[in-house]
């Protein structure tokens, strides 16, 4: 859903101009010079109104109504009304006398009357531009919400289609754990962690929210299994501040940052370890990951991915999250703030 096409705006203003001209011609018995002046004044009034309309539509409302900055919005609307007054004065009281030889207002018109009357005349343009901007904003938001709902349904459908194979693997891992325990406890422990990862993905992620402690356990199990692949070569610091008990978060929100750091980061440098910091505040959860960028890609799997995470966050936390991703001088930093 895009904004109303430009041709619609042009057609609307042509219709307004035609309406104003017809109204003038049918309602005014002027002829000759009076008719000539009236037509010019009708055209100039419409053009000035159009200018102020788009000043509000393109500048005032997008900049200050969208940000809900009331004092700036009031100032912007006052500026638009002033612009209307100055444009009419410039065209009708300066340009027309110099070029066409007539004024719109009589010489005895007071400044107070002129200002008051033109503020009144400017109000329809201010109001209609706000109504159009708000309508487009609502339509765009509804279209965006519809896209997010469709993406969510598609993701849920794709998830359901994968249920048979993961369940089979999960049950097989439990069997292998029972077989491995008598022979090798480290191997059995690794299989148990892998089984817990699959259990979490199968059962916990079917809901919109999970316990933050379970999400943390998932990350910890993931890191533990990764250390088996790179014994004594994985330098990762995962710290937690605050109290995660009793807090809720959308499932699999943290793991994309972990996957990205382990996939693209330098993991074997003890002087520059991958740093993962989770802070649980009173109103928000903050997760920050810092890592040096490796020249070699260690994992070709795609994982969940940061681009997909952006869409999930927009769906689950609209207006209640902040995601910052930056790469500079060989350093990759990600920061996520979620209000929960």
PyMOL commands that set and color helices and strands:
alter all, ss='L'
color gray80, all
select helices_A, chain A and resi 6-27+33-65+70-99+111-161+163-181+185-206+212-229+255-264+270-272+306-316
alter helices_A, ss='H'
color red, helices_A
select strands_A, chain A and resi 210-211+236-242+248-249+274-280+284-292+321-328+331-339
alter strands_A, ss='S'
color yellow, strands_A
deselect
rebuild
show_as cartoon
